[in-house]
Amino acid sequence: MVYSTVIRDRFRHPRFRGRIPEPQAAFEDVNPLCGDRIRIECRIVNGTLSDARHHGDSCAICAASADMLLEMVVGRATDEAAAVPAAAVIERLEAEIRPTRMRCVTLPISVLHSALSAVKAPPR
Amino acid sequence: MSPVTLGERCRADFPILSRTVHGYPVAYLDSAASSQKPRQVIEAIQRYYERSHANVHRSIHTLGEEATELYENARDAVRAFIGARSREEIVFTRGTTEAINLVAQVVGRTLVPGDEVLVTEMEHHSNLIPWQLACRDRGAVLRAVPVRDGCHLDLDAFRRLLGGRTRIVAVTHVSNVLGTINPVAEMARAAHAAGALVLVDGAQAAPHLALDLAGLGADFYAFSGHKMLGPTGIGVLYGRQEVLDRLEPAWGGGEMIKEVWIDRAQWNDLPWRFEPGTPPIAEAVGLAAAVEYLDTLGMPRVTAHEQELTRLAQEALAALPGVTLYGPPPGERRGAVVAFNVEGIHPHDGAAILDEAGIAVRAGHHCAQPLMKRLGIVGTLRASFCVHSIQAEVERLARAVSTLQAQL
């Protein structure tokens, strides 16, 4: 198999695919290499990312990355959520990602970062 | 010799085809993106660098004379290959993209606000963005001929869109996604009748079809060396002599002038007016070897061979459940590409899985995003064929495609 079991499972059975009604933060971007598009919508309560969902039109790696990323960050402070490195996501995907597909992993990360950076974190 | 065996005969000429990918002999079905090179081309380049390299045109020594002769002979070889009337009509560029940008610049400078440029919905970005830039800079209007029935230009709409303000029509000869062969001669006649110039993007035609540019009627015709068995870094802009002759150069530098004063210069003759700086000499030598290779095979035979494989691929893929094919139906004459999708499989995932089986195909939007939008898809997989392609590779492709859904 080309893709890890985790990637295939997340692609077939995403846990965080969908939409957030009236999200406090949202962002959408495309991968210029392939035209993939992904949108992430966030619910934020007192500086915490209380829920998030992704949707769009993308390859299995990108969809799995988005799904895993959101599982990793929901429930965490927005500044922490915006700072997850690609390596952490790849580790959880249990996958070796070739350089040509690295952007598939990082697109959801940068989309989440852009969504959250538009939100001012409240003072702690 | 039957057409399909042409591939078997050619394979030994392509050293790269003897390598393996992930343990399988490579099935290179991505020639439309960039073709592989026969030994004859690789050796011509090596021989040039080992025996004859120097700068061209103004070197008063033996090596410079040899390099100049080889470079200019390459121009003559290309002229004959595409059926142009004179060597003055052959401008060497870095590729199709640079050739189109050159025309967009020099013709673009002559546009005035309200002028119109007519492209089509099936253009590669390289025959769209240069016109967007030209129109933006000059206040001109960019219009596009729509694609109807998923694969053909709407010629009625084309005639309606052609008007007194249309200054140039830019159209691809063969679609890099659909394989559609557009009626460019007919379109050129209509455009000329409306007083417009015509540029044809021949990147996907020159490697596969016998060309007769003198008869085609286009004012400009652009193509790349690397898609037709030649090296990267060289392309050709054919320009009808009477049109080229009245155009200002695109870029300045050495070589493109006759005499220079501090405040002005007199332009060189054609074609050198459009070739500033040291040109891609070794690449021109390699392109000449590629043209000779194709000529030896005979372009009508090359076309027949590739169309037969394309038909076989269309039939084999169409027989698989969940596969959608794009482009003209089997039986219609078309380019050597087959774009397709497999239900539930993103093209990039499909290509990654096929690569694991040693099969190289293209995946994505193929630099034709407006066409993808028209078709309502993100992208496609695309297999493309070349002189060295064989039926066994088509069968391998079909077998591997049939397993895609199970592998994801």
Chai-1 contact restraints between the chains, C-beta under 6 A:
chainA,res_idxA,chainB,res_idxB,connection_type,confidence,min_distance_angstrom,max_distance_angstrom,comment,restraint_id
A,V2,B,A352,contact,1.0,0.0,6.0,A-B,restraint_1
A,V2,B,I353,contact,1.0,0.0,6.0,A-B,restraint_2
A,V2,B,E356,contact,1.0,0.0,6.0,A-B,restraint_3
A,C34,B,H348,contact,1.0,0.0,6.0,A-B,restraint_4
A,C34,B,G364,contact,1.0,0.0,6.0,A-B,restraint_5
A,G35,B,H365,contact,1.0,0.0,6.0,A-B,restraint_6
A,G35,B,V378,contact,1.0,0.0,6.0,A-B,restraint_7
A,G35,B,G379,contact,1.0,0.0,6.0,A-B,restraint_8
A,D57,B,V378,contact,1.0,0.0,6.0,A-B,restraint_9
A,C59,B,H346,contact,1.0,0.0,6.0,A-B,restraint_10
A,C59,B,H348,contact,1.0,0.0,6.0,A-B,restraint_11
A,C59,B,D349,contact,1.0,0.0,6.0,A-B,restraint_12
A,A60,B,D349,contact,1.0,0.0,6.0,A-B,restraint_13
A,A60,B,L408,contact,1.0,0.0,6.0,A-B,restraint_14
